[in-house]
Amino acid sequence: MLAKIIAAFRPDPTALRTRFLQRFAGKTIIVHAGLSIGWVGELNKEAGGGSHFRIDARNAPGRKPTPIEWVVHHHILPHKLPLPLLVKVNGGQLLIRHLTRNHAPVHPSEIYWMLGEFPDRAHLVLSAGGKGFAVTRGIPVSDNAVDFDAAFSEPD
């Protein structure tokens, strides 16, 4: 009986994951701990830059987290990647790459090329499984070089 009462107040992980994947399918999210006004201004100047959903990870979720709060705080942040992060929701997968180089955020114009390098050059891939996500490590955290020619290479 007590277990049923506690379960009524505890969020259902499968439902949160399903709601998150439905809401953000095909979208990109920038997880950050504060961005400068100048950086956001540059992001908004980029083609499609204003369409990235941004979430400030400094805001802790409440007792009943929203699906995005649950994913960010329970499945992304525990991996301790440098912030900000670029998250591409692709089917049942979250392709994650940090947006820092030399301890500072990269220029927002690089996001386009980083998206073009997914899924091969992700730091972390979270795949829907069980009551949460299965984790696959990708490129080393120290590697955040962008191949600017890769997205524009002409087929032979």
C-alpha positions in Angstrom: 0.0 0.0 0.0 2.8 2.4 1.0 4.6 1.6 -2.2 1.6 2.5 -4.3 1.2 5.8 -2.5 4.9 6.6 -3.1 4.7 5.5 -6.8 1.7 8.0 -7.3 4.1 10.9 -6.4 7.1 9.6 -8.3 7.4 10.4 -12.0 7.1 7.4 -14.3 10.4 7.2 -16.3 8.9 5.5 -19.3 6.2 8.1 -19.6 8.6 10.9 -19.2 10.9 9.5 -21.9 8.0 8.9 -24.3 6.7 12.4 -23.8 10.2 13.9 -24.3 10.8 11.9 -27.5 7.4 12.8 -28.9 7.8 16.5 -28.1 11.4 16.9 -29.3 11.6 14.4 -32.2 13.8 15.9 -35.0 14.6 19.0 -32.9 17.8 20.3 -31.4 18.3 21.5 -27.9 21.1 23.6 -26.4 21.7 22.7 -22.8 23.7 25.4 -21.0 24.5 27.0 -17.7 24.1 30.6 -18.9 24.9 32.1 -22.3 26.1 35.6 -23.0 23.8 37.9 -24.7 26.4 38.3 -27.5 26.5 34.6 -28.1 22.7 34.2 -28.2 22.6 37.2 -30.5 25.1 35.6 -32.9 23.1 32.3 -32.7 19.9 34.1 -33.7 21.7 35.6 -36.7 22.5 32.1 -38.0 20.1 30.4 -40.4 17.8 28.3 -38.2 19.7 29.5 -35.1 16.5 30.7 -33.3 14.9 27.3 -33.7 17.1 25.6 -31.2 15.3 25.0 -27.9 17.5 26.3 -25.1 17.4 25.0 -21.5 19.3 26.4 -18.6 20.7 23.5 -16.6 21.1 25.7 -13.5 17.4 25.5 -12.9 16.8 22.3 -10.8 13.6 20.4 -11.5 10.8 20.3 -9.0 9.3 17.2 -7.5 7.4 16.4 -10.7 9.9 17.3 -13.4 8.9 18.1 -17.0 10.1 15.5 -19.5 13.0 17.8 -20.7 14.1 18.5 -17.1 14.1 14.8 -16.4 16.2 14.0 -19.5 18.7 16.8 -18.8 19.1 16.4 -15.1 18.9 12.6 -14.9 20.5 11.4 -18.1 22.6 14.1 -19.7 24.3 16.2 -16.9 25.5 13.2 -14.9 28.0 12.5 -17.8 29.9 15.7 -16.9 30.4 17.0 -20.4 31.4 20.6 -20.7 28.5 23.0 -21.2 26.9 24.2 -23.4 25.8 21.0 -25.2 24.1 20.4 -28.5 21.5 17.7 -28.4 19.9 16.3 -31.5 16.8 14.2 -30.9 16.9 11.6 -33.7 14.2 8.9 -33.4 14.9 7.1 -30.1 18.4 8.5 -29.8 19.9 11.7 -28.4 23.1 12.7 -30.2 25.1 14.9 -27.9 28.2 17.0 -28.5 29.6 19.8 -26.4 30.0 23.3 -27.8 33.3 24.3 -26.2 36.8 24.7 -27.4 39.6 26.2 -25.4 37.3 26.5 -22.4 34.9 28.8 -24.2 31.8 28.3 -26.3 32.4 27.8 -30.0 31.0 30.4 -32.4 27.3 29.6 -33.1 28.0 29.3 -36.9 29.8 26.0 -36.1 26.6 24.4 -34.9 25.5 23.8 -38.5 28.6 21.8 -39.3 28.4 19.9 -36.0 24.8 18.8 -36.8 26.1 17.6 -40.2 28.7 15.4 -38.5 26.1 13.6 -36.4 25.9 10.6 -35.8 29.5 9.9 -36.5 31.0 12.6 -34.3 28.9 12.7 -31.1 30.5 12.7 -27.7 27.6 10.7 -26.3 24.7 8.8 -27.7 21.7 8.1 -25.5 19.4 5.4 -26.9 15.9 4.7 -25.5 16.0 1.5 -23.5 14.6 0.1 -20.3 13.2 2.9 -18.1 15.7 5.5 -19.4 18.5 5.5 -21.9 21.4 3.3 -22.8 24.7 5.2 -23.1 27.2 4.9 -25.8 30.4 6.9 -25.7 31.6 8.5 -28.9 34.5 10.7 -29.7 36.8 11.8 -26.8 35.7 14.9 -24.9 39.0 16.6 -25.9 38.1 16.2 -29.6 35.8 19.0 -30.8 37.4 19.8 -34.1 35.0 20.5 -36.9 35.6 19.4 -40.5 34.1 22.4 -42.4 34.5 20.6 -45.7 32.6 17.4 -44.6 29.1 18.9 -44.8 29.8 20.4 -48.3 31.7 17.6 -50.0 30.5 16.9 -53.5 29.8 13.3 -54.4 32.1 11.7 -57.0 
